[in-house]
Amino acid sequence: MTRSLKFLLAALAIITVLDVVAAVQAAQITGPDKPPVFAVVGLVVLAAATLTATVGLARDARWARPVIYIACALRIISGILGLGGHTSAARLTLGAVGVVLSVAVIAVLVRTRRPAAEIVIQHT
């Protein structure tokens, strides 16, 4: 297992935990700052997709990388949108760490991209 893969698996596990914690915290907010239900459900779906893709990445599944790209991009967008609300320091920290880790995961995935399959043409 390479260092890059170890970093990716650890970062994705941390991101999954952060998403679950953020969903629990968001569900407990009351008053006018309460996020919409679809935002809380979205965090849970992102956590599940990230966890599934982490297992797929560990098994070198072809579908894992695109799922991670999409989940990290949605997490970055969600984190940026979350900055606009009146959030506590804890929620702001969770969002910032999630965004930074998501950007790092995307950067490492792009850097360690699989080489394209070589096409072997046989001349007869």
RONU-795278 format. One record per residue: residue in one letter; x negated, y, z negated of N, C-alpha, C in turn. Coordinates in Angstrom, 3 decimals. Layout:
REM RONU-795278
<"A"; <X; Y; Z>; <X; Y; Z>; <X; Y; Z>>
...
***
This chain:
REM RONU-795278
<"M"; <-0.855; -1.171; 0.000>; <0.000; 0.000; 0.000>; <-0.900; 1.232; 0.000>>
<"T"; <-0.687; 2.115; 0.943>; <-1.530; 3.298; 1.070>; <-1.146; 4.355; 0.040>>
<"R"; <-2.045; 5.309; -0.143>; <-1.758; 6.402; -1.079>; <-0.563; 7.221; -0.627>>
<"S"; <-0.435; 7.421; 0.683>; <0.693; 8.183; 1.206>; <2.014; 7.497; 0.897>>
<"L"; <2.044; 6.186; 1.073>; <3.272; 5.445; 0.799>; <3.600; 5.474; -0.686>>
<"K"; <2.576; 5.353; -1.529>; <2.804; 5.434; -2.974>; <3.372; 6.806; -3.356>>
<"F"; <2.802; 7.865; -2.771>; <3.317; 9.205; -3.044>; <4.765; 9.334; -2.593>>
<"L"; <5.053; 8.852; -1.381>; <6.414; 8.951; -0.846>; <7.415; 8.213; -1.733>>
<"L"; <7.073; 7.006; -2.134>; <7.992; 6.225; -2.970>; <8.215; 6.903; -4.319>>
<"A"; <7.150; 7.422; -4.921>; <7.294; 8.105; -6.213>; <8.096; 9.396; -6.063>>
<"A"; <7.794; 10.178; -5.040>; <8.505; 11.443; -4.831>; <9.980; 11.196; -4.542>>
<"L"; <10.285; 10.188; -3.743>; <11.681; 9.893; -3.424>; <12.435; 9.376; -4.650>>
<"A"; <11.752; 8.628; -5.501>; <12.388; 8.170; -6.745>; <12.692; 9.362; -7.650>>
<"I"; <11.758; 10.289; -7.746>; <11.983; 11.491; -8.561>; <13.120; 12.325; -7.986>>
<"I"; <13.150; 12.474; -6.675>; <14.216; 13.243; -6.025>; <15.575; 12.594; -6.295>>
<"T"; <15.632; 11.273; -6.248>; <16.887; 10.571; -6.526>; <17.367; 10.865; -7.940>>
<"V"; <16.456; 10.797; -8.899>; <16.817; 11.088; -10.293>; <17.267; 12.544; -10.428>>
<"L"; <16.565; 13.468; -9.781>; <16.942; 14.880; -9.837>; <18.342; 15.108; -9.269>>
<"D"; <18.669; 14.408; -8.175>; <20.002; 14.551; -7.584>; <21.092; 14.051; -8.528>>
<"V"; <20.838; 12.936; -9.188>; <21.829; 12.399; -10.131>; <22.006; 13.355; -11.310>>
<"V"; <20.893; 13.846; -11.850>; <20.970; 14.789; -12.971>; <21.689; 16.074; -12.544>>
<"A"; <21.378; 16.572; -11.354>; <22.043; 17.780; -10.863>; <23.541; 17.551; -10.669>>
<"A"; <23.925; 16.366; -10.197>; <25.347; 16.069; -10.017>; <26.064; 16.023; -11.360>>
<"V"; <25.436; 15.422; -12.360>; <26.050; 15.356; -13.693>; <26.182; 16.768; -14.271>>
<"Q"; <25.139; 17.571; -14.144>; <25.199; 18.938; -14.652>; <26.252; 19.759; -13.919>>
<"A"; <26.326; 19.612; -12.604>; <27.294; 20.378; -11.819>; <28.728; 19.981; -12.181>>
<"A"; <28.938; 18.715; -12.483>; <30.282; 18.267; -12.843>; <30.727; 18.821; -14.185>>
<"Q"; <29.779; 19.195; -15.038>; <30.114; 19.699; -16.372>; <30.328; 21.210; -16.405>>
<"I"; <30.081; 21.899; -15.315>; <30.255; 23.350; -15.278>; <31.736; 23.673; -15.268>>
<"T"; <32.119; 24.669; -16.054>; <33.503; 25.117; -16.070>; <33.550; 26.607; -15.732>>
<"G"; <34.710; 27.074; -15.447>; <34.885; 28.496; -15.180>; <34.715; 28.838; -13.712>>
<"P"; <34.507; 30.114; -13.425>; <34.442; 30.553; -12.024>; <33.183; 30.081; -11.288>>
<"D"; <32.160; 29.679; -12.025>; <30.922; 29.215; -11.388>; <30.939; 27.726; -11.065>>
<"K"; <32.062; 27.054; -11.298>; <32.166; 25.623; -11.044>; <32.004; 25.360; -9.546>>
<"P"; <31.065; 24.475; -9.184>; <30.897; 24.166; -7.759>; <32.065; 23.336; -7.242>>
<"P"; <32.300; 23.397; -5.935>; <33.378; 22.578; -5.368>; <33.093; 21.089; -5.552>>
<"V"; <34.152; 20.312; -5.561>; <34.020; 18.867; -5.776>; <33.152; 18.228; -4.703>>
<"F"; <33.290; 18.687; -3.458>; <32.504; 18.072; -2.390>; <31.000; 18.301; -2.589>>
<"A"; <30.614; 19.365; -3.279>; <29.194; 19.604; -3.548>; <28.655; 18.571; -4.540>>
<"V"; <29.451; 18.266; -5.551>; <29.036; 17.268; -6.541>; <28.984; 15.888; -5.887>>
<"V"; <29.999; 15.556; -5.110>; <30.019; 14.264; -4.407>; <28.859; 14.197; -3.411>>
<"G"; <28.562; 15.320; -2.778>; <27.446; 15.366; -1.839>; <26.115; 15.046; -2.490>>
<"L"; <25.929; 15.527; -3.714>; <24.695; 15.209; -4.440>; <24.589; 13.714; -4.735>>
<"V"; <25.707; 13.113; -5.088>; <25.706; 11.669; -5.358>; <25.425; 10.889; -4.071>>
<"V"; <26.005; 11.328; -2.965>; <25.768; 10.666; -1.677>; <24.303; 10.817; -1.265>>
<"L"; <23.730; 12.013; -1.470>; <22.314; 12.214; -1.169>; <21.431; 11.303; -2.017>>
<"A"; <21.771; 11.165; -3.287>; <20.999; 10.285; -4.170>; <21.068; 8.836; -3.677>>
<"A"; <22.256; 8.399; -3.293>; <22.411; 7.022; -2.808>; <21.674; 6.814; -1.487>>
<"A"; <21.757; 7.782; -0.594>; <21.053; 7.671; 0.690>; <19.542; 7.664; 0.481>>
<"T"; <19.070; 8.509; -0.417>; <17.634; 8.565; -0.686>; <17.139; 7.263; -1.313>>
<"L"; <17.898; 6.732; -2.244>; <17.507; 5.467; -2.876>; <17.477; 4.332; -1.856>>
<"T"; <18.489; 4.265; -1.013>; <18.545; 3.237; 0.024>; <17.384; 3.386; 1.007>>
<"A"; <17.107; 4.620; 1.410>; <16.014; 4.859; 2.355>; <14.651; 4.587; 1.717>>
<"T"; <14.532; 4.794; 0.410>; <13.282; 4.485; -0.279>; <12.995; 2.987; -0.216>>
<"V"; <14.014; 2.193; -0.448>; <13.851; 0.737; -0.339>; <13.522; 0.365; 1.107>>
<"G"; <14.188; 0.990; 2.055>; <13.907; 0.727; 3.463>; <12.492; 1.119; 3.861>>
<"L"; <12.011; 2.241; 3.322>; <10.648; 2.682; 3.619>; <9.626; 1.702; 3.044>>
<"A"; <9.899; 1.197; 1.857>; <8.992; 0.221; 1.240>; <8.934; -1.063; 2.063>>
<"R"; <10.032; -1.390; 2.732>; <10.085; -2.600; 3.573>; <9.735; -2.307; 5.026>>
<"D"; <9.348; -1.057; 5.323>; <8.957; -0.611; 6.661>; <10.091; -0.735; 7.679>>
<"A"; <11.301; -0.403; 7.246>; <12.451; -0.428; 8.144>; <12.415; 0.804; 9.054>>
<"R"; <12.780; 0.639; 10.304>; <12.727; 1.729; 11.278>; <13.719; 2.840; 10.966>>
<"W"; <14.837; 2.514; 10.340>; <15.883; 3.502; 10.085>; <15.590; 4.372; 8.864>>
<"A"; <14.620; 3.991; 8.048>; <14.387; 4.687; 6.786>; <13.880; 6.116; 6.994>>
<"R"; <12.953; 6.303; 7.905>; <12.398; 7.646; 8.113>; <13.444; 8.660; 8.568>>
<"P"; <14.271; 8.355; 9.570>; <15.295; 9.340; 9.939>; <16.270; 9.655; 8.802>>
<"V"; <16.616; 8.653; 8.010>; <17.518; 8.891; 6.877>; <16.850; 9.819; 5.862>>
<"I"; <15.565; 9.612; 5.625>; <14.843; 10.474; 4.679>; <14.741; 11.891; 5.221>>
<"Y"; <14.450; 12.041; 6.510>; <14.404; 13.380; 7.110>; <15.729; 14.115; 6.910>>
<"I"; <16.831; 13.438; 7.205>; <18.145; 14.066; 7.094>; <18.475; 14.386; 5.649>>
<"A"; <18.238; 13.442; 4.740>; <18.547; 13.672; 3.325>; <17.717; 14.821; 2.757>>
<"C"; <16.437; 14.874; 3.109>; <15.587; 15.957; 2.596>; <16.003; 17.308; 3.189>>
<"A"; <16.363; 17.327; 4.469>; <16.816; 18.580; 5.073>; <18.109; 19.076; 4.412>>
<"L"; <19.041; 18.156; 4.162>; <20.281; 18.545; 3.479>; <20.010; 19.004; 2.045>>
<"R"; <19.055; 18.378; 1.388>; <18.706; 18.765; 0.022>; <18.089; 20.161; 0.000>>
<"I"; <17.262; 20.480; 0.988>; <16.661; 21.811; 1.072>; <17.750; 22.856; 1.289>>
<"I"; <18.671; 22.571; 2.192>; <19.782; 23.499; 2.438>; <20.629; 23.658; 1.188>>
<"S"; <20.934; 22.559; 0.520>; <21.718; 22.602; -0.712>; <20.999; 23.398; -1.794>>
<"G"; <19.699; 23.202; -1.907>; <18.928; 23.941; -2.904>; <18.913; 25.431; -2.639>>
<"I"; <18.796; 25.811; -1.377>; <18.804; 27.232; -1.026>; <20.179; 27.836; -1.291>>
<"L"; <21.231; 27.097; -0.949>; <22.581; 27.595; -1.216>; <22.860; 27.692; -2.715>>
<"G"; <22.273; 26.779; -3.486>; <22.466; 26.788; -4.931>; <21.821; 27.985; -5.616>>
<"L"; <20.858; 28.598; -4.964>; <20.207; 29.764; -5.545>; <21.138; 30.975; -5.584>>
<"G"; <22.148; 30.969; -4.713>; <23.064; 32.107; -4.641>; <24.026; 32.201; -5.802>>
<"G"; <24.285; 31.104; -6.484>; <25.232; 31.100; -7.600>; <24.574; 31.536; -8.896>>
<"H"; <25.381; 31.682; -9.913>; <24.873; 32.020; -11.235>; <24.500; 30.720; -11.928>>
<"T"; <23.254; 30.352; -11.795>; <22.822; 29.072; -12.353>; <21.963; 29.284; -13.585>>
<"S"; <21.891; 28.264; -14.395>; <21.034; 28.311; -15.577>; <19.592; 28.034; -15.157>>
<"A"; <18.683; 28.242; -16.078>; <17.272; 27.990; -15.795>; <17.024; 26.511; -15.515>>
<"A"; <17.740; 25.633; -16.207>; <17.562; 24.193; -15.999>; <17.997; 23.787; -14.590>>
<"R"; <19.154; 24.279; -14.163>; <19.632; 23.940; -12.816>; <18.743; 24.563; -11.749>>
<"L"; <18.249; 25.762; -12.006>; <17.347; 26.417; -11.065>; <16.044; 25.632; -10.936>>
<"T"; <15.537; 25.134; -12.057>; <14.315; 24.337; -12.043>; <14.526; 23.017; -11.305>>
<"L"; <15.645; 22.348; -11.570>; <15.950; 21.098; -10.861>; <15.998; 21.326; -9.358>>
<"G"; <16.674; 22.382; -8.958>; <16.789; 22.683; -7.530>; <15.452; 23.015; -6.895>>
<"A"; <14.646; 23.804; -7.589>; <13.344; 24.198; -7.042>; <12.411; 23.003; -6.905>>
<"V"; <12.377; 22.150; -7.917>; <11.520; 20.955; -7.860>; <11.995; 20.031; -6.734>>
<"G"; <13.316; 19.871; -6.592>; <13.850; 19.045; -5.515>; <13.502; 19.569; -4.139>>
<"V"; <13.574; 20.887; -3.963>; <13.234; 21.489; -2.669>; <11.743; 21.320; -2.370>>
<"V"; <10.901; 21.586; -3.350>; <9.448; 21.459; -3.147>; <9.084; 20.010; -2.820>>
<"L"; <9.642; 19.063; -3.557>; <9.357; 17.649; -3.277>; <9.890; 17.233; -1.909>>
<"S"; <11.049; 17.739; -1.519>; <11.616; 17.400; -0.211>; <10.726; 17.912; 0.917>>
<"V"; <10.220; 19.127; 0.773>; <9.309; 19.676; 1.785>; <8.030; 18.837; 1.835>>
<"A"; <7.514; 18.446; 0.674>; <6.302; 17.624; 0.630>; <6.538; 16.260; 1.275>>
<"V"; <7.689; 15.663; 1.017>; <8.010; 14.357; 1.610>; <8.080; 14.467; 3.131>>
<"I"; <8.736; 15.506; 3.628>; <8.818; 15.686; 5.085>; <7.425; 15.873; 5.668>>
<"A"; <6.584; 16.669; 5.010>; <5.224; 16.906; 5.512>; <4.424; 15.609; 5.560>>
<"V"; <4.518; 14.795; 4.523>; <3.762; 13.531; 4.501>; <4.316; 12.560; 5.540>>
<"L"; <5.634; 12.524; 5.702>; <6.216; 11.632; 6.717>; <5.770; 12.028; 8.118>>
<"V"; <5.730; 13.323; 8.392>; <5.289; 13.775; 9.714>; <3.806; 13.450; 9.915>>
<"R"; <3.009; 13.651; 8.881>; <1.571; 13.397; 8.973>; <1.263; 11.912; 9.148>>
<"T"; <2.069; 11.046; 8.560>; <1.805; 9.600; 8.624>; <2.742; 8.895; 9.597>>
<"R"; <3.164; 9.609; 10.589>; <4.100; 9.061; 11.576>; <3.511; 7.816; 12.231>>
<"R"; <4.381; 6.856; 12.500>; <3.938; 5.625; 13.172>; <3.459; 5.961; 14.575>>
<"P"; <2.414; 5.302; 15.031>; <1.997; 5.514; 16.416>; <3.040; 4.918; 17.363>>
<"A"; <3.202; 5.555; 18.481>; <4.172; 5.062; 19.461>; <3.724; 3.696; 19.969>>
<"A"; <4.685; 2.863; 20.204>; <4.374; 1.514; 20.699>; <3.760; 1.624; 22.093>>
<"E"; <2.704; 0.896; 22.263>; <2.058; 0.910; 23.577>; <2.812; -0.013; 24.514>>
<"I"; <2.972; 0.480; 25.697>; <3.657; -0.317; 26.724>; <2.596; -1.029; 27.547>>
<"V"; <2.704; -2.299; 27.573>; <1.744; -3.098; 28.311>; <2.382; -3.487; 29.637>>
<"I"; <1.739; -3.056; 30.683>; <2.260; -3.369; 32.018>; <1.330; -4.411; 32.630>>
<"Q"; <1.919; -5.486; 33.012>; <1.133; -6.551; 33.617>; <1.245; -6.433; 35.121>>
<"H"; <0.080; -6.484; 35.729>; <0.061; -6.445; 37.195>; <0.070; -7.878; 37.707>>
<"T"; <0.919; -8.127; 38.646>; <0.975; -9.486; 39.209>; <0.289; -9.560; 40.529>>
***
